[in-house]
Amino acid sequence: HNLPHSSLEISKIALGTMTFGEQNTKQEAFSQLDFALERGVNLIDTAEMYPVPPSAKTQGKTEQYIGDWLSHSDKRQKVVLATKVAG
């Protein structure tokens, strides 16, 4: 499937990563990311807004884990990262 108005190909489903650091360890996050990518899921939602309110203790863990996962391989060219912003 192409992202509307672009040539970017994305999977039908996305991997939501909002609980990384809160409910998932770094190793579990890596395993889930690998599992999804191996099965054709290339859209990764990094939004860390759920549950609301966000936890200061784990703020940024999602992005840190994904960044670490991407830095150890050639996976960056294989995934599309998405996020949300709320005020």
C-alpha positions as CSV (number, residue, x, y, z in Angstrom):
1,H,0.0,0.0,0.0
2,N,1.2,3.5,-0.8
3,L,1.0,6.3,1.6
4,P,-1.5,8.7,0.0
5,H,0.0,11.4,-2.2
6,S,3.5,9.7,-2.1
7,S,5.4,6.8,-3.4
8,L,6.2,5.5,0.1
9,E,5.1,1.9,0.6
10,I,3.7,1.1,4.0
11,S,2.3,-2.1,5.5
12,K,-1.5,-2.5,6.2
13,I,-0.9,-2.5,9.9
14,A,1.5,-0.6,12.1
15,L,3.4,-1.6,15.2
16,G,2.5,0.6,18.1
17,T,5.4,1.1,20.4
18,M,3.9,3.4,23.1
19,T,4.5,0.9,25.9
20,F,8.3,0.5,25.3
21,G,10.0,1.4,28.6
22,E,6.8,1.2,30.6
23,Q,5.6,-2.4,29.9
24,N,8.5,-3.6,27.8
25,T,12.2,-3.9,28.4
26,K,14.7,-2.9,25.7
27,Q,15.3,-6.6,24.8
28,E,11.5,-7.2,24.5
29,A,11.2,-4.1,22.3
30,F,13.9,-5.3,20.0
31,S,12.2,-8.7,19.8
32,Q,8.9,-7.2,18.9
33,L,10.4,-4.9,16.3
34,D,12.3,-7.8,14.7
35,F,9.2,-10.0,14.8
36,A,7.1,-7.3,13.1
37,L,9.7,-6.5,10.4
38,E,10.3,-10.2,9.6
39,R,6.5,-10.5,8.9
40,G,6.3,-7.4,6.6
41,V,5.2,-4.7,9.1
42,N,7.3,-1.7,8.2
43,L,5.2,1.1,9.8
44,I,6.2,1.9,13.3
45,D,4.2,4.3,15.4
46,T,6.4,5.9,18.0
47,A,3.7,8.1,19.7
48,E,4.2,8.0,23.5
49,M,0.9,9.6,24.5
50,Y,-0.9,6.6,25.9
51,P,-1.8,6.0,28.6
52,V,-2.5,9.6,29.4
53,P,-0.9,11.3,31.2
54,P,2.6,10.2,30.1
55,S,5.1,9.1,32.7
56,A,8.1,11.3,33.3
57,K,9.9,8.2,34.5
58,T,9.7,6.5,31.1
59,Q,9.4,9.6,28.8
60,G,11.6,9.1,25.7
61,K,12.2,5.4,26.2
62,T,10.2,4.5,23.1
63,E,12.3,6.7,20.9
64,Q,15.5,5.6,22.7
65,Y,14.8,1.9,22.2
66,I,13.8,2.4,18.5
67,G,16.9,4.5,17.9
68,D,19.1,1.8,19.5
69,W,17.4,-0.9,17.4
70,L,18.0,1.0,14.2
71,S,21.6,1.9,15.0
72,H,22.7,-1.7,15.1
73,S,21.6,-2.7,11.6
74,D,20.5,-1.6,8.1
75,K,16.9,-1.6,9.3
76,R,16.4,2.2,9.0
77,Q,16.0,1.9,5.2
78,K,13.3,-0.8,5.7
79,V,10.9,1.1,8.1
80,V,8.7,4.1,8.1
81,L,8.5,5.9,11.5
82,A,5.4,7.8,12.5
83,T,4.4,9.8,15.5
84,K,1.8,12.2,16.9
85,V,2.1,15.5,18.6
86,A,-0.4,16.7,21.3
87,G,-0.5,19.9,23.3
